[in-house]
Amino acid sequence: MYPQITVIRGPRYVEDAAVSSSGGESCGIDLTLRLVERYYGAHAARVTAYNMEYRRTLRPLSMSQV
């Protein structure tokens, strides 16, 4: 139905400067931890995930990591 769209399996969220989006509950947690990282730093995101007892799924940096 949408030939101009390419679905990339693997990433749990997408983001740019103005908009971030995820699908599902655990994907939303990963996106929230990414936002914590963006605004408060990587250490704050790691501590938050640790305190939640949540194993974070990092976003692939390239197609070779998908």
HTML snippet that shows the backbone in 3Dmol.js (N, CA, C, O; Angstrom):
<script src="https://3Dmol.org/build/3Dmol-min.js"></script>
<div id="view" style="width:600px;height:400px;position:relative"></div>
<script>
const pdb = `
ATOM      1  N   MET A   1       0.809  -1.199   0.000  1.00  0.00           N
ATOM      2  CA  MET A   1       0.000   0.000   0.000  1.00  0.00           C
ATOM      3  C   MET A   1       0.851   1.262   0.000  1.00  0.00           C
ATOM      4  O   MET A   1       0.418   2.298  -0.504  1.00  0.00           O
ATOM      5  N   TYR A   2       2.061   1.190   0.560  1.00  0.00           N
ATOM      6  CA  TYR A   2       2.932   2.362   0.678  1.00  0.00           C
ATOM      7  C   TYR A   2       4.305   2.037   0.086  1.00  0.00           C
ATOM      8  O   TYR A   2       5.238   1.743   0.832  1.00  0.00           O
ATOM      9  N   PRO A   3       4.440   2.085  -1.226  1.00  0.00           N
ATOM     10  CA  PRO A   3       5.689   1.651  -1.861  1.00  0.00           C
ATOM     11  C   PRO A   3       6.910   2.515  -1.533  1.00  0.00           C
ATOM     12  O   PRO A   3       8.036   2.066  -1.748  1.00  0.00           O
ATOM     13  N   GLN A   4       6.733   3.711  -1.031  1.00  0.00           N
ATOM     14  CA  GLN A   4       7.864   4.578  -0.724  1.00  0.00           C
ATOM     15  C   GLN A   4       8.423   4.334   0.676  1.00  0.00           C
ATOM     16  O   GLN A   4       9.417   4.950   1.062  1.00  0.00           O
ATOM     17  N   ILE A   5       7.797   3.446   1.432  1.00  0.00           N
ATOM     18  CA  ILE A   5       8.223   3.162   2.800  1.00  0.00           C
ATOM     19  C   ILE A   5       9.008   1.859   2.827  1.00  0.00           C
ATOM     20  O   ILE A   5       8.599   0.867   2.224  1.00  0.00           O
ATOM     21  N   THR A   6      10.133   1.867   3.528  1.00  0.00           N
ATOM     22  CA  THR A   6      10.931   0.665   3.725  1.00  0.00           C
ATOM     23  C   THR A   6      10.881   0.301   5.199  1.00  0.00           C
ATOM     24  O   THR A   6      11.264   1.100   6.052  1.00  0.00           O
ATOM     25  N   VAL A   7      10.414  -0.891   5.499  1.00  0.00           N
ATOM     26  CA  VAL A   7      10.348  -1.367   6.878  1.00  0.00           C
ATOM     27  C   VAL A   7      11.706  -1.980   7.229  1.00  0.00           C
ATOM     28  O   VAL A   7      12.214  -2.842   6.512  1.00  0.00           O
ATOM     29  N   ILE A   8      12.273  -1.527   8.322  1.00  0.00           N
ATOM     30  CA  ILE A   8      13.550  -2.048   8.807  1.00  0.00           C
ATOM     31  C   ILE A   8      13.282  -2.752  10.124  1.00  0.00           C
ATOM     32  O   ILE A   8      12.923  -2.109  11.110  1.00  0.00           O
ATOM     33  N   ARG A   9      13.448  -4.038  10.150  1.00  0.00           N
ATOM     34  CA  ARG A   9      13.209  -4.819  11.369  1.00  0.00           C
ATOM     35  C   ARG A   9      14.405  -4.681  12.303  1.00  0.00           C
ATOM     36  O   ARG A   9      15.552  -4.649  11.856  1.00  0.00           O
ATOM     37  N   GLY A  10      14.137  -4.600  13.574  1.00  0.00           N
ATOM     38  CA  GLY A  10      15.211  -4.550  14.557  1.00  0.00           C
ATOM     39  C   GLY A  10      15.152  -3.341  15.461  1.00  0.00           C
ATOM     40  O   GLY A  10      15.066  -3.511  16.677  1.00  0.00           O
ATOM     41  N   PRO A  11      15.194  -2.114  14.929  1.00  0.00           N
ATOM     42  CA  PRO A  11      15.154  -0.942  15.805  1.00  0.00           C
ATOM     43  C   PRO A  11      13.857  -0.907  16.610  1.00  0.00           C
ATOM     44  O   PRO A  11      12.779  -1.160  16.071  1.00  0.00           O
ATOM     45  N   ARG A  12      13.963  -0.600  17.874  1.00  0.00           N
ATOM     46  CA  ARG A  12      12.794  -0.578  18.748  1.00  0.00           C
ATOM     47  C   ARG A  12      12.176   0.804  18.859  1.00  0.00           C
ATOM     48  O   ARG A  12      11.079   0.958  19.394  1.00  0.00           O
ATOM     49  N   TYR A  13      12.878   1.806  18.354  1.00  0.00           N
ATOM     50  CA  TYR A  13      12.333   3.163  18.326  1.00  0.00           C
ATOM     51  C   TYR A  13      13.055   3.941  17.235  1.00  0.00           C
ATOM     52  O   TYR A  13      14.124   3.552  16.765  1.00  0.00           O
ATOM     53  N   VAL A  14      12.441   5.041  16.851  1.00  0.00           N
ATOM     54  CA  VAL A  14      13.061   5.959  15.893  1.00  0.00           C
ATOM     55  C   VAL A  14      13.020   7.351  16.496  1.00  0.00           C
ATOM     56  O   VAL A  14      12.140   7.670  17.295  1.00  0.00           O
ATOM     57  N   GLU A  15      13.981   8.176  16.104  1.00  0.00           N
ATOM     58  CA  GLU A  15      14.006   9.533  16.634  1.00  0.00           C
ATOM     59  C   GLU A  15      14.701  10.454  15.652  1.00  0.00           C
ATOM     60  O   GLU A  15      15.544  10.034  14.860  1.00  0.00           O
ATOM     61  N   ASP A  16      14.329  11.706  15.724  1.00  0.00           N
ATOM     62  CA  ASP A  16      15.084  12.778  15.091  1.00  0.00           C
ATOM     63  C   ASP A  16      15.028  13.955  16.053  1.00  0.00           C
ATOM     64  O   ASP A  16      14.628  13.785  17.204  1.00  0.00           O
ATOM     65  N   ALA A  17      15.414  15.126  15.614  1.00  0.00           N
ATOM     66  CA  ALA A  17      15.505  16.269  16.535  1.00  0.00           C
ATOM     67  C   ALA A  17      14.159  16.662  17.139  1.00  0.00           C
ATOM     68  O   ALA A  17      14.114  17.150  18.268  1.00  0.00           O
ATOM     69  N   ALA A  18      13.060  16.456  16.407  1.00  0.00           N
ATOM     70  CA  ALA A  18      11.765  16.958  16.859  1.00  0.00           C
ATOM     71  C   ALA A  18      10.788  15.874  17.303  1.00  0.00           C
ATOM     72  O   ALA A  18       9.899  16.144  18.110  1.00  0.00           O
ATOM     73  N   VAL A  19      10.938  14.639  16.785  1.00  0.00           N
ATOM     74  CA  VAL A  19       9.936  13.601  17.031  1.00  0.00           C
ATOM     75  C   VAL A  19      10.628  12.284  17.370  1.00  0.00           C
ATOM     76  O   VAL A  19      11.621  11.909  16.746  1.00  0.00           O
ATOM     77  N   SER A  20      10.086  11.593  18.368  1.00  0.00           N
ATOM     78  CA  SER A  20      10.540  10.250  18.711  1.00  0.00           C
ATOM     79  C   SER A  20       9.315   9.355  18.767  1.00  0.00           C
ATOM     80  O   SER A  20       8.240   9.793  19.178  1.00  0.00           O
ATOM     81  N   SER A  21       9.474   8.083  18.350  1.00  0.00           N
ATOM     82  CA  SER A  21       8.326   7.189  18.323  1.00  0.00           C
ATOM     83  C   SER A  21       8.773   5.758  18.557  1.00  0.00           C
ATOM     84  O   SER A  21       9.873   5.364  18.171  1.00  0.00           O
ATOM     85  N   SER A  22       7.903   4.986  19.197  1.00  0.00           N
ATOM     86  CA  SER A  22       8.158   3.569  19.410  1.00  0.00           C
ATOM     87  C   SER A  22       6.828   2.839  19.352  1.00  0.00           C
ATOM     88  O   SER A  22       5.766   3.459  19.316  1.00  0.00           O
ATOM     89  N   GLY A  23       6.898   1.522  19.344  1.00  0.00           N
ATOM     90  CA  GLY A  23       5.671   0.731  19.342  1.00  0.00           C
ATOM     91  C   GLY A  23       5.750  -0.325  20.427  1.00  0.00           C
ATOM     92  O   GLY A  23       6.752  -1.034  20.528  1.00  0.00           O
ATOM     93  N   GLY A  24       4.726  -0.440  21.227  1.00  0.00           N
ATOM     94  CA  GLY A  24       4.703  -1.459  22.267  1.00  0.00           C
ATOM     95  C   GLY A  24       5.283  -0.979  23.585  1.00  0.00           C
ATOM     96  O   GLY A  24       5.934   0.063  23.662  1.00  0.00           O
ATOM     97  N   GLU A  25       5.026  -1.769  24.621  1.00  0.00           N
ATOM     98  CA  GLU A  25       5.430  -1.370  25.969  1.00  0.00           C
ATOM     99  C   GLU A  25       6.932  -1.366  26.183  1.00  0.00           C
ATOM    100  O   GLU A  25       7.490  -0.354  26.607  1.00  0.00           O
ATOM    101  N   SER A  26       7.597  -2.475  25.900  1.00  0.00           N
ATOM    102  CA  SER A  26       9.035  -2.522  26.162  1.00  0.00           C
ATOM    103  C   SER A  26       9.797  -1.600  25.214  1.00  0.00           C
ATOM    104  O   SER A  26      10.836  -1.054  25.583  1.00  0.00           O
ATOM    105  N   CYS A  27       9.290  -1.424  24.001  1.00  0.00           N
ATOM    106  CA  CYS A  27       9.911  -0.456  23.088  1.00  0.00           C
ATOM    107  C   CYS A  27       9.804   0.950  23.659  1.00  0.00           C
ATOM    108  O   CYS A  27      10.730   1.750  23.525  1.00  0.00           O
ATOM    109  N   GLY A  28       8.691   1.249  24.287  1.00  0.00           N
ATOM    110  CA  GLY A  28       8.502   2.550  24.921  1.00  0.00           C
ATOM    111  C   GLY A  28       9.474   2.770  26.067  1.00  0.00           C
ATOM    112  O   GLY A  28       9.933   3.890  26.295  1.00  0.00           O
ATOM    113  N   ILE A  29       9.790   1.694  26.794  1.00  0.00           N
ATOM    114  CA  ILE A  29      10.781   1.807  27.868  1.00  0.00           C
ATOM    115  C   ILE A  29      12.144   2.127  27.272  1.00  0.00           C
ATOM    116  O   ILE A  29      12.861   2.988  27.783  1.00  0.00           O
ATOM    117  N   ASP A  30      12.507   1.434  26.186  1.00  0.00           N
ATOM    118  CA  ASP A  30      13.792   1.716  25.527  1.00  0.00           C
ATOM    119  C   ASP A  30      13.846   3.158  25.034  1.00  0.00           C
ATOM    120  O   ASP A  30      14.875   3.819  25.175  1.00  0.00           O
ATOM    121  N   LEU A  31      12.760   3.650  24.462  1.00  0.00           N
ATOM    122  CA  LEU A  31      12.727   5.038  23.993  1.00  0.00           C
ATOM    123  C   LEU A  31      12.830   6.003  25.169  1.00  0.00           C
ATOM    124  O   LEU A  31      13.540   7.005  25.084  1.00  0.00           O
ATOM    125  N   THR A  32      12.141   5.716  26.250  1.00  0.00           N
ATOM    126  CA  THR A  32      12.206   6.585  27.423  1.00  0.00           C
ATOM    127  C   THR A  32      13.618   6.642  27.987  1.00  0.00           C
ATOM    128  O   THR A  32      14.091   7.712  28.370  1.00  0.00           O
ATOM    129  N   LEU A  33      14.291   5.506  28.042  1.00  0.00           N
ATOM    130  CA  LEU A  33      15.677   5.499  28.512  1.00  0.00           C
ATOM    131  C   LEU A  33      16.578   6.272  27.560  1.00  0.00           C
ATOM    132  O   LEU A  33      17.537   6.909  27.996  1.00  0.00           O
ATOM    133  N   ARG A  34      16.283   6.224  26.267  1.00  0.00           N
ATOM    134  CA  ARG A  34      17.050   7.024  25.305  1.00  0.00           C
ATOM    135  C   ARG A  34      16.842   8.508  25.554  1.00  0.00           C
ATOM    136  O   ARG A  34      17.784   9.294  25.453  1.00  0.00           O
ATOM    137  N   LEU A  35      15.609   8.898  25.880  1.00  0.00           N
ATOM    138  CA  LEU A  35      15.340  10.309  26.182  1.00  0.00           C
ATOM    139  C   LEU A  35      16.038  10.735  27.468  1.00  0.00           C
ATOM    140  O   LEU A  35      16.556  11.849  27.552  1.00  0.00           O
ATOM    141  N   VAL A  36      16.055   9.859  28.468  1.00  0.00           N
ATOM    142  CA  VAL A  36      16.810  10.150  29.691  1.00  0.00           C
ATOM    143  C   VAL A  36      18.273  10.359  29.324  1.00  0.00           C
ATOM    144  O   VAL A  36      18.914  11.290  29.812  1.00  0.00           O
ATOM    145  N   GLU A  37      18.803   9.486  28.457  1.00  0.00           N
ATOM    146  CA  GLU A  37      20.189   9.621  28.021  1.00  0.00           C
ATOM    147  C   GLU A  37      20.420  10.939  27.281  1.00  0.00           C
ATOM    148  O   GLU A  37      21.433  11.606  27.490  1.00  0.00           O
ATOM    149  N   ARG A  38      19.483  11.306  26.423  1.00  0.00           N
ATOM    150  CA  ARG A  38      19.634  12.547  25.647  1.00  0.00           C
ATOM    151  C   ARG A  38      19.681  13.772  26.551  1.00  0.00           C
ATOM    152  O   ARG A  38      20.512  14.658  26.349  1.00  0.00           O
ATOM    153  N   TYR A  39      18.798  13.832  27.546  1.00  0.00           N
ATOM    154  CA  TYR A  39      18.677  15.039  28.362  1.00  0.00           C
ATOM    155  C   TYR A  39      19.533  15.027  29.636  1.00  0.00           C
ATOM    156  O   TYR A  39      19.904  16.085  30.144  1.00  0.00           O
ATOM    157  N   TYR A  40      19.848  13.822  30.156  1.00  0.00           N
ATOM    158  CA  TYR A  40      20.571  13.753  31.422  1.00  0.00           C
ATOM    159  C   TYR A  40      21.889  12.982  31.357  1.00  0.00           C
ATOM    160  O   TYR A  40      22.638  12.954  32.334  1.00  0.00           O
ATOM    161  N   GLY A  41      22.175  12.362  30.222  1.00  0.00           N
ATOM    162  CA  GLY A  41      23.444  11.669  30.048  1.00  0.00           C
ATOM    163  C   GLY A  41      23.332  10.159  30.134  1.00  0.00           C
ATOM    164  O   GLY A  41      22.357   9.617  30.654  1.00  0.00           O
ATOM    165  N   ALA A  42      24.357   9.491  29.610  1.00  0.00           N
ATOM    166  CA  ALA A  42      24.381   8.028  29.545  1.00  0.00           C
ATOM    167  C   ALA A  42      24.384   7.399  30.938  1.00  0.00           C
ATOM    168  O   ALA A  42      23.747   6.369  31.158  1.00  0.00           O
ATOM    169  N   HIS A  43      25.095   8.015  31.868  1.00  0.00           N
ATOM    170  CA  HIS A  43      25.145   7.472  33.227  1.00  0.00           C
ATOM    171  C   HIS A  43      23.753   7.450  33.853  1.00  0.00           C
ATOM    172  O   HIS A  43      23.372   6.454  34.467  1.00  0.00           O
ATOM    173  N   ALA A  44      22.998   8.519  33.708  1.00  0.00           N
ATOM    174  CA  ALA A  44      21.635   8.582  34.267  1.00  0.00           C
ATOM    175  C   ALA A  44      20.748   7.498  33.650  1.00  0.00           C
ATOM    176  O   ALA A  44      19.939   6.886  34.347  1.00  0.00           O
ATOM    177  N   ALA A  45      20.897   7.262  32.356  1.00  0.00           N
ATOM    178  CA  ALA A  45      20.092   6.225  31.692  1.00  0.00           C
ATOM    179  C   ALA A  45      20.473   4.834  32.200  1.00  0.00           C
ATOM    180  O   ALA A  45      19.599   3.999  32.432  1.00  0.00           O
ATOM    181  N   ARG A  46      21.771   4.580  32.375  1.00  0.00           N
ATOM    182  CA  ARG A  46      22.218   3.282  32.896  1.00  0.00           C
ATOM    183  C   ARG A  46      21.710   3.060  34.324  1.00  0.00           C
ATOM    184  O   ARG A  46      21.235   1.973  34.651  1.00  0.00           O
ATOM    185  N   VAL A  47      21.807   4.074  35.162  1.00  0.00           N
ATOM    186  CA  VAL A  47      21.338   3.964  36.545  1.00  0.00           C
ATOM    187  C   VAL A  47      19.829   3.748  36.579  1.00  0.00           C
ATOM    188  O   VAL A  47      19.335   2.941  37.366  1.00  0.00           O
ATOM    189  N   THR A  48      19.108   4.455  35.743  1.00  0.00           N
ATOM    190  CA  THR A  48      17.648   4.296  35.683  1.00  0.00           C
ATOM    191  C   THR A  48      17.280   2.876  35.272  1.00  0.00           C
ATOM    192  O   THR A  48      16.435   2.247  35.909  1.00  0.00           O
ATOM    193  N   ALA A  49      17.912   2.361  34.208  1.00  0.00           N
ATOM    194  CA  ALA A  49      17.635   0.994  33.760  1.00  0.00           C
ATOM    195  C   ALA A  49      17.988  -0.013  34.857  1.00  0.00           C
ATOM    196  O   ALA A  49      17.244  -0.966  35.087  1.00  0.00           O
ATOM    197  N   TYR A  50      19.106   0.195  35.523  1.00  0.00           N
ATOM    198  CA  TYR A  50      19.518  -0.695  36.608  1.00  0.00           C
ATOM    199  C   TYR A  50      18.482  -0.697  37.735  1.00  0.00           C
ATOM    200  O   TYR A  50      18.098  -1.757  38.230  1.00  0.00           O
ATOM    201  N   ASN A  51      18.034   0.491  38.136  1.00  0.00           N
ATOM    202  CA  ASN A  51      17.051   0.592  39.216  1.00  0.00           C
ATOM    203  C   ASN A  51      15.712  -0.023  38.837  1.00  0.00           C
ATOM    204  O   ASN A  51      14.968  -0.484  39.703  1.00  0.00           O
ATOM    205  N   MET A  52      15.404  -0.030  37.540  1.00  0.00           N
ATOM    206  CA  MET A  52      14.171  -0.658  37.055  1.00  0.00           C
ATOM    207  C   MET A  52      14.346  -2.165  36.849  1.00  0.00           C
ATOM    208  O   MET A  52      13.381  -2.874  36.565  1.00  0.00           O
ATOM    209  N   GLU A  53      15.595  -2.651  36.997  1.00  0.00           N
ATOM    210  CA  GLU A  53      15.934  -4.036  36.679  1.00  0.00           C
ATOM    211  C   GLU A  53      15.540  -4.353  35.241  1.00  0.00           C
ATOM    212  O   GLU A  53      14.930  -5.383  34.955  1.00  0.00           O
ATOM    213  N   TYR A  54      15.904  -3.441  34.347  1.00  0.00           N
ATOM    214  CA  TYR A  54      15.549  -3.555  32.929  1.00  0.00           C
ATOM    215  C   TYR A  54      16.814  -3.648  32.093  1.00  0.00           C
ATOM    216  O   TYR A  54      17.704  -2.805  32.207  1.00  0.00           O
ATOM    217  N   ARG A  55      16.893  -4.671  31.256  1.00  0.00           N
ATOM    218  CA  ARG A  55      18.026  -4.814  30.354  1.00  0.00           C
ATOM    219  C   ARG A  55      17.721  -4.034  29.088  1.00  0.00           C
ATOM    220  O   ARG A  55      16.809  -4.375  28.334  1.00  0.00           O
ATOM    221  N   ARG A  56      18.470  -3.018  28.874  1.00  0.00           N
ATOM    222  CA  ARG A  56      18.230  -2.075  27.790  1.00  0.00           C
ATOM    223  C   ARG A  56      18.630  -2.667  26.433  1.00  0.00           C
ATOM    224  O   ARG A  56      19.668  -3.316  26.308  1.00  0.00           O
ATOM    225  N   THR A  57      17.793  -2.434  25.430  1.00  0.00           N
ATOM    226  CA  THR A  57      18.093  -2.816  24.055  1.00  0.00           C
ATOM    227  C   THR A  57      18.510  -1.565  23.322  1.00  0.00           C
ATOM    228  O   THR A  57      17.698  -0.666  23.105  1.00  0.00           O
ATOM    229  N   LEU A  58      19.778  -1.498  22.935  1.00  0.00           N
ATOM    230  CA  LEU A  58      20.287  -0.296  22.285  1.00  0.00           C
ATOM    231  C   LEU A  58      19.879  -0.260  20.819  1.00  0.00           C
ATOM    232  O   LEU A  58      19.690  -1.300  20.189  1.00  0.00           O
ATOM    233  N   ARG A  59      19.747   0.935  20.291  1.00  0.00           N
ATOM    234  CA  ARG A  59      19.371   1.142  18.905  1.00  0.00           C
ATOM    235  C   ARG A  59      20.549   0.805  18.001  1.00  0.00           C
ATOM    236  O   ARG A  59      21.669   1.240  18.271  1.00  0.00           O
ATOM    237  N   PRO A  60      20.324   0.037  16.931  1.00  0.00           N
ATOM    238  CA  PRO A  60      21.413  -0.228  15.991  1.00  0.00           C
ATOM    239  C   PRO A  60      21.936   1.067  15.384  1.00  0.00           C
ATOM    240  O   PRO A  60      21.157   1.976  15.098  1.00  0.00           O
ATOM    241  N   LEU A  61      23.233   1.155  15.187  1.00  0.00           N
ATOM    242  CA  LEU A  61      23.835   2.353  14.614  1.00  0.00           C
ATOM    243  C   LEU A  61      23.930   2.280  13.095  1.00  0.00           C
ATOM    244  O   LEU A  61      24.116   3.300  12.432  1.00  0.00           O
ATOM    245  N   SER A  62      23.803   1.068  12.542  1.00  0.00           N
ATOM    246  CA  SER A  62      23.861   0.917  11.092  1.00  0.00           C
ATOM    247  C   SER A  62      23.041  -0.315  10.699  1.00  0.00           C
ATOM    248  O   SER A  62      22.622  -1.103  11.547  1.00  0.00           O
ATOM    249  N   MET A  63      22.828  -0.456   9.395  1.00  0.00           N
ATOM    250  CA  MET A  63      22.069  -1.598   8.900  1.00  0.00           C
ATOM    251  C   MET A  63      22.778  -2.923   9.188  1.00  0.00           C
ATOM    252  O   MET A  63      22.124  -3.959   9.308  1.00  0.00           O
ATOM    253  N   SER A  64      24.103  -2.899   9.301  1.00  0.00           N
ATOM    254  CA  SER A  64      24.837  -4.134   9.567  1.00  0.00           C
ATOM    255  C   SER A  64      24.564  -4.670  10.971  1.00  0.00           C
ATOM    256  O   SER A  64      24.827  -5.841  11.245  1.00  0.00           O
ATOM    257  N   GLN A  65      24.043  -3.833  11.859  1.00  0.00           N
ATOM    258  CA  GLN A  65      23.737  -4.257  13.223  1.00  0.00           C
ATOM    259  C   GLN A  65      22.299  -4.754  13.374  1.00  0.00           C
ATOM    260  O   GLN A  65      21.913  -5.207  14.452  1.00  0.00           O
ATOM    261  N   VAL A  66      21.511  -4.674  12.313  1.00  0.00           N
ATOM    262  CA  VAL A  66      20.105  -5.100  12.366  1.00  0.00           C
ATOM    263  C   VAL A  66      20.013  -6.573  12.102  1.00  0.00           C
ATOM    264  O   VAL A  66      18.917  -7.133  12.100  1.00  0.00           O
TER     265      VAL A  66
END
`;
const viewer = $3Dmol.createViewer("view");
viewer.addModel(pdb, "pdb");
viewer.setStyle({}, {cartoon: {color: "spectrum"}});
viewer.zoomTo();
viewer.render();
</script>
